Amino acid sequence: MKNIFFSIILTFLTLNIAFSQEGWDIQLIFLNDHVLPAEPIFRYYKMENNSNIPLPKLTYSHYSIDGTICGPLVTASVDPDWGSVSKSRPTFPQSRPTFPKQVYLPVGYKDEYMGAINIECLFNWPEFKYGEHTFCYHFKEGPKVCANFYLKQPTGIEAEAYKIILDNAYEEYEDELNRRIKHLRFYDVLDCKFPDILRNYPSSIYTAWIYYSKIFDPTNMKVEEAIGRLKRNVYTDIELHAPEPDPDKWDIYNGRIMKGRRTISSAPEVALWRKEKSELILRYHPDFPFANKLKVQIALCNISLGREEEGISQLQNLIKQAKSEPENPHQPIKKEAEWAEKFLQLWEKGSSL
């Protein structure tokens, strides 16, 4: 995964919908804009009212990839991209048009979201061509904002790991007309179980994402809650179903009998597992999109394991990094650094009582 997060795609969209004033500022950025098939494709979206007046609310309509609509379509308005997908164009019931009351959002209003497009777009990765693709976020009111991502062909160990994934990608069944149907089992490798990949390809980006799916984002917790859990020695879960296989267990996954997952059943062991897997991801993929979340996780796990001085130092280093380096849109750090700073303030205050 070397040097793959280098292309910044910012789309600023100015909408002169009301009063001909400066309008919405919309950004759409892919955190990992060069991806392998079955790798989750994370994007960051922000819509902000930077004008000096309230602006009419923009309402989500649908997504599209290369002009083909994907995801739920919630509007019957005509879209210029329909031409390329006329065969799949839905029909809409005839009904009397309604005119809902226009909602205005205040100056400074901001809406932001981060998530993977794979499931939202039902991303059929085995059939996508390698190369550049355009993803667009459409609004009912007409405009859209777009960004590009590049689907790379796996090489080296990634090609070997990908072959395992591709071999397990489809399930086949017969429908009521006795036709053989192929169904894609998963849209990305998050929360998948590929023990051969975990065992044989620890440096694969696929391994990184499989492990990451079991490492929660600590900055989604309130700082007070995290401190309270650390003080009670229950920072992490007391049980974790790890993706690695357990030689003494059997399970059925995607219709196949395979070794069951390993169950970790104590908070210290869970903390140690998450710390070690976070370190493994960063060792092989320092440019991982959520590297700074993993750094916070490692620090908190160290504190929970009795290595308070090391964990505190790691959080301090993260804060210094955020203040000394420019923001990298492919590897967010601002939220993580602000969370870490508040944590250290409250932790020090609690320790001095």
C-alpha positions as CSV (number, residue, x, y, z in Angstrom):
1,M,0.0,0.0,0.0
2,K,3.0,2.3,-0.7
3,N,2.3,5.8,-1.9
4,I,-1.3,5.2,-2.8
5,F,-3.0,8.0,-1.0
6,F,-1.5,10.9,-2.9
7,S,-4.2,12.4,-5.0
8,I,-6.4,15.0,-3.3
9,I,-9.8,15.4,-4.9
10,L,-11.6,18.4,-3.7
11,T,-14.8,19.5,-5.3
12,F,-16.2,22.8,-4.2
13,L,-19.7,23.4,-5.4
14,T,-21.3,26.9,-5.2
15,L,-25.0,26.9,-5.5
16,N,-26.8,30.2,-6.3
17,I,-30.2,28.9,-5.4
18,A,-31.5,31.8,-3.3
19,F,-30.9,35.5,-3.5
20,S,-27.9,35.1,-5.9
21,Q,-25.6,35.0,-2.9
22,E,-22.5,32.9,-2.2
23,G,-23.8,29.4,-1.5
24,W,-22.9,26.0,-0.2
25,D,-19.3,24.7,0.2
26,I,-19.3,21.0,-0.5
27,Q,-16.3,18.7,-0.3
28,L,-16.0,15.0,-1.3
29,I,-12.7,13.3,-0.7
30,F,-11.7,9.6,-0.9
31,L,-9.4,8.7,2.0
32,N,-8.0,5.7,0.0
33,D,-8.4,6.8,-3.6
34,H,-6.2,4.0,-5.0
35,V,-7.8,0.7,-3.9
36,L,-7.7,-3.0,-4.6
37,P,-10.9,-5.0,-5.5
38,A,-12.9,-5.9,-2.3
39,E,-11.0,-3.2,-0.3
40,P,-13.4,-0.8,1.4
41,I,-13.5,2.6,-0.3
42,F,-13.9,5.3,2.4
43,R,-14.9,8.8,1.6
44,Y,-15.3,12.0,3.6
45,Y,-18.2,14.3,2.8
46,K,-18.8,17.8,4.1
47,M,-21.5,20.4,3.3
48,E,-21.1,23.8,5.0
49,N,-22.9,27.1,4.7
50,N,-20.1,29.6,4.3
51,S,-22.4,32.4,3.1
52,N,-23.8,35.3,5.1
53,I,-27.4,34.2,4.8
54,P,-29.5,31.0,5.6
55,L,-29.5,28.7,2.5
56,P,-32.2,26.3,1.3
57,K,-31.5,22.8,2.5
58,L,-30.1,20.3,0.0
59,T,-31.6,16.9,0.1
60,Y,-29.8,13.7,-0.8
61,S,-31.1,11.9,-3.9
62,H,-28.8,9.1,-4.9
63,Y,-25.2,8.0,-5.7
64,S,-23.8,7.1,-9.0
65,I,-20.6,5.5,-10.3
66,D,-19.5,6.3,-13.8
67,G,-22.9,7.7,-14.5
68,T,-24.7,4.5,-13.3
69,I,-27.1,5.1,-10.4
70,C,-26.5,3.0,-7.3
71,G,-28.0,3.0,-3.9
72,P,-31.6,4.0,-3.1
73,L,-33.2,6.5,-5.5
74,V,-35.5,8.7,-3.5
75,T,-36.6,11.2,-6.1
76,A,-38.3,11.1,-9.4
77,S,-36.6,14.2,-10.8
78,V,-34.8,13.7,-14.2
79,D,-31.1,13.3,-13.9
80,P,-28.7,13.8,-16.8
81,D,-26.8,10.6,-16.0
82,W,-29.9,8.5,-16.7
83,G,-29.0,8.0,-20.3
84,S,-26.3,5.5,-19.6
85,V,-28.6,3.3,-17.5
86,S,-31.9,3.4,-19.4
87,K,-32.3,-0.4,-19.0
88,S,-32.4,-0.2,-15.2
89,R,-34.3,3.0,-14.9
90,P,-37.1,2.5,-12.4
91,T,-40.7,3.5,-13.0
92,F,-42.5,6.0,-10.7
93,P,-46.2,5.9,-9.7
94,Q,-48.3,8.7,-11.1
95,S,-49.4,11.0,-8.3
96,R,-50.3,14.6,-7.7
97,P,-47.1,16.6,-7.1
98,T,-46.6,18.0,-3.7
99,F,-44.8,21.2,-2.7
100,P,-43.2,20.7,0.7
101,K,-42.3,23.8,2.7
102,Q,-38.7,25.0,1.9
103,V,-36.3,24.5,4.9
104,Y,-33.5,27.0,5.3
105,L,-30.3,26.2,7.2
106,P,-28.4,28.8,9.2
107,V,-25.1,30.5,8.5
108,G,-22.3,28.2,9.7
109,Y,-24.4,25.1,9.4
110,K,-22.1,22.0,8.7
111,D,-23.0,18.4,7.9
112,E,-20.2,15.9,7.6
113,Y,-20.0,12.1,7.1
114,M,-17.4,9.4,6.7
115,G,-18.1,5.9,5.4
116,A,-17.4,3.3,2.8
117,I,-19.3,3.4,-0.5
118,N,-19.1,-0.4,-1.1
119,I,-22.4,-1.5,0.5
120,E,-24.2,1.8,-0.2
121,C,-23.5,1.4,-3.9
122,L,-23.7,-2.5,-3.9
123,F,-20.2,-2.3,-5.4
124,N,-19.8,-5.4,-7.6
125,W,-16.0,-5.4,-7.4
126,P,-15.2,-8.6,-9.4
127,E,-16.8,-7.0,-12.5
128,F,-15.4,-3.5,-12.3
129,K,-12.6,-2.6,-14.7
130,Y,-9.2,-1.6,-13.4
131,G,-8.6,2.1,-13.7
132,E,-10.2,5.4,-12.7
133,H,-13.9,5.7,-11.8
134,T,-16.1,8.6,-10.8
135,F,-18.4,8.6,-7.8
136,C,-21.0,11.3,-7.5
137,Y,-23.3,12.4,-4.7
138,H,-26.6,13.8,-6.2
139,F,-29.1,16.1,-4.6
140,K,-32.8,16.4,-5.3
141,E,-32.4,20.0,-6.1
142,G,-30.3,19.1,-9.2
143,P,-26.6,19.7,-8.4
144,K,-24.1,16.9,-7.7
145,V,-20.5,16.7,-6.3
146,C,-18.1,14.1,-7.6
147,A,-14.7,12.6,-6.8
148,N,-12.5,9.9,-8.5
149,F,-11.0,6.7,-7.2
150,Y,-8.7,4.3,-8.9
151,L,-9.2,0.5,-8.9
152,K,-5.7,-1.2,-9.0
153,Q,-4.9,-4.6,-10.1
154,P,-3.4,-6.7,-7.3
155,T,0.2,-7.8,-7.7
156,G,2.6,-9.8,-5.6
157,I,1.2,-11.1,-2.3
158,E,-1.9,-9.0,-2.8
159,A,-2.6,-11.0,-6.0
160,E,-2.2,-14.2,-4.0
161,A,-4.5,-13.0,-1.2
162,Y,-7.0,-11.7,-3.8
163,K,-7.3,-15.1,-5.4
164,I,-8.5,-16.5,-2.1
165,I,-11.0,-13.7,-1.8
166,L,-12.2,-14.2,-5.4
167,D,-12.6,-17.9,-5.0
168,N,-15.0,-17.2,-2.1
169,A,-16.8,-14.3,-3.7
170,Y,-19.9,-15.9,-5.1
171,E,-22.5,-18.4,-4.1
172,E,-24.7,-20.1,-6.6
173,Y,-28.3,-21.3,-6.3
174,E,-31.3,-22.1,-8.4
175,D,-34.3,-19.8,-8.6
176,E,-38.0,-20.8,-9.0
177,L,-37.4,-21.2,-12.8
178,N,-34.4,-23.6,-12.2
179,R,-32.0,-20.9,-13.4
180,R,-28.5,-20.9,-11.9
181,I,-28.0,-17.6,-10.1
182,K,-24.6,-16.2,-8.9
183,H,-24.8,-14.0,-5.9
184,L,-22.0,-11.8,-4.6
185,R,-21.5,-12.7,-0.9
186,F,-19.8,-9.5,0.3
187,Y,-19.0,-6.0,-1.0
188,D,-15.8,-5.6,0.9
189,V,-13.6,-7.7,3.2
190,L,-14.6,-5.9,6.4
191,D,-15.7,-8.5,9.0
192,C,-14.9,-11.4,6.6
193,K,-13.1,-14.5,7.7
194,F,-10.2,-15.5,5.5
195,P,-7.9,-17.5,7.9
196,D,-5.5,-18.4,5.1
197,I,-4.9,-14.7,4.3
198,L,-4.4,-13.8,8.0
199,R,-2.0,-16.7,8.4
200,N,0.0,-16.5,5.2
201,Y,-0.2,-12.8,4.3
202,P,0.1,-10.7,7.4
203,S,1.4,-7.7,5.4
204,S,-1.5,-7.7,3.0
205,I,-3.9,-4.7,3.0
206,Y,-6.7,-7.2,3.1
207,T,-5.4,-8.5,6.4
208,A,-5.2,-4.9,7.7
209,W,-8.9,-4.3,6.9
210,I,-10.0,-7.6,8.4
211,Y,-8.3,-6.8,11.6
212,Y,-9.4,-3.2,11.6
213,S,-13.1,-4.3,11.5
214,K,-12.5,-5.7,15.0
215,I,-10.7,-2.6,16.4
216,F,-13.3,0.0,17.3
217,D,-12.7,3.8,17.0
218,P,-12.1,5.0,20.6
219,T,-12.7,8.6,19.6
220,N,-16.4,7.8,19.1
221,M,-16.5,7.4,22.9
222,K,-17.0,10.4,25.1
223,V,-13.7,11.1,26.8
224,E,-15.3,10.8,30.2
225,E,-16.6,7.3,29.4
226,A,-13.2,6.2,28.2
227,I,-11.6,7.4,31.4
228,G,-14.3,5.8,33.5
229,R,-13.8,2.4,31.8
230,L,-10.0,2.6,32.2
231,K,-10.4,3.4,35.9
232,R,-12.7,0.4,36.3
233,N,-10.2,-1.8,34.3
234,V,-12.9,-2.6,31.7
235,Y,-11.7,-0.3,28.9
236,T,-12.3,-2.9,26.2
237,D,-14.9,-5.6,25.8
238,I,-14.6,-8.6,28.1
239,E,-15.1,-10.9,25.1
240,L,-14.0,-10.7,21.5
241,H,-14.7,-13.0,18.5
242,A,-11.4,-12.6,16.7
243,P,-11.1,-13.3,13.0
244,E,-8.3,-15.9,13.5
245,P,-9.4,-19.5,13.4
246,D,-9.5,-21.7,16.6
247,P,-8.1,-25.1,15.9
248,D,-10.5,-26.7,18.4
249,K,-13.7,-25.1,16.9
250,W,-15.7,-25.6,13.7
251,D,-18.1,-23.1,12.1
252,I,-20.2,-22.6,9.0
253,Y,-19.4,-19.5,7.0
254,N,-20.9,-18.7,3.6
255,G,-22.2,-22.2,3.4
256,R,-18.8,-23.8,4.0
257,I,-17.5,-25.7,7.0
258,M,-14.3,-24.2,8.3
259,K,-12.4,-23.6,11.5
260,G,-14.3,-21.6,14.1
261,R,-13.2,-18.2,15.2
262,R,-11.0,-17.6,18.2
263,T,-12.9,-16.3,21.3
264,I,-10.9,-14.0,23.7
265,S,-12.7,-13.8,27.0
266,S,-11.0,-11.3,29.2
267,A,-10.6,-7.6,29.0
268,P,-6.8,-7.5,29.3
269,E,-6.4,-10.2,26.6
270,V,-8.8,-8.2,24.3
271,A,-6.8,-5.0,25.0
272,L,-3.6,-6.8,24.1
273,W,-5.1,-8.3,20.9
274,R,-6.3,-4.9,19.7
275,K,-3.0,-3.3,20.6
276,E,-0.9,-5.9,18.7
277,K,-3.2,-5.9,15.6
278,S,-3.1,-2.1,15.5
279,E,0.6,-2.2,15.7
280,L,0.7,-4.8,12.9
281,I,-1.4,-2.6,10.6
282,L,0.8,0.4,11.2
283,R,4.0,-1.6,10.7
284,Y,3.0,-2.7,7.3
285,H,0.8,0.2,6.3
286,P,1.9,3.5,7.9
287,D,-0.3,5.3,5.4
288,F,-3.5,3.4,6.4
289,P,-6.4,5.9,6.3
290,F,-7.3,5.4,10.0
291,A,-3.7,5.3,11.3
292,N,-4.3,8.0,13.8
293,K,-7.3,6.2,15.3
294,L,-5.1,3.2,15.7
295,K,-2.5,5.3,17.5
296,V,-5.1,6.4,20.0
297,Q,-6.3,2.8,20.4
298,I,-2.7,1.6,21.0
299,A,-2.2,4.3,23.7
300,L,-5.4,3.6,25.5
301,C,-4.7,-0.2,25.4
302,N,-1.3,0.5,26.9
303,I,-2.9,2.5,29.7
304,S,-5.4,-0.3,30.4
305,L,-2.5,-2.9,30.5
306,G,-0.7,-0.9,33.2
307,R,1.7,0.9,30.8
308,E,0.3,4.4,31.7
309,E,3.5,6.4,31.0
310,E,3.9,4.8,27.6
311,G,0.3,5.4,26.7
312,I,0.3,9.1,27.8
313,S,3.5,9.7,25.8
314,Q,1.9,8.2,22.7
315,L,-1.1,10.6,23.0
316,Q,1.2,13.6,23.6
317,N,3.2,12.6,20.4
318,L,-0.1,12.5,18.4
319,I,-1.0,16.0,19.6
320,K,2.5,17.3,18.6
321,Q,2.2,15.7,15.2
322,A,-1.2,17.3,14.6
323,K,0.2,20.7,15.5
324,S,3.4,20.5,13.5
325,E,2.2,18.8,10.3
326,P,-0.3,20.0,7.7
327,E,-3.6,18.2,7.7
328,N,-3.6,15.2,5.4
329,P,-7.1,14.7,4.0
330,H,-6.3,11.0,3.3
331,Q,-5.3,10.4,6.9
332,P,-7.4,12.5,9.3
333,I,-5.8,13.6,12.6
334,K,-7.7,16.7,13.8
335,K,-10.5,14.9,15.6
336,E,-8.1,12.3,17.1
337,A,-5.7,15.0,18.4
338,E,-8.6,17.1,19.9
339,W,-9.9,13.9,21.6
340,A,-6.5,13.0,22.9
341,E,-5.9,16.6,24.2
342,K,-9.2,16.5,26.2
343,F,-8.4,13.1,27.5
344,L,-5.0,14.1,28.8
345,Q,-6.5,17.2,30.5
346,L,-9.1,15.2,32.3
347,W,-6.8,12.3,33.0
348,E,-4.2,14.6,34.7
349,K,-7.0,16.3,36.6
350,G,-8.3,13.0,37.9
351,S,-4.8,11.8,38.8
352,S,-4.1,14.9,40.9
353,L,-7.3,14.5,43.0
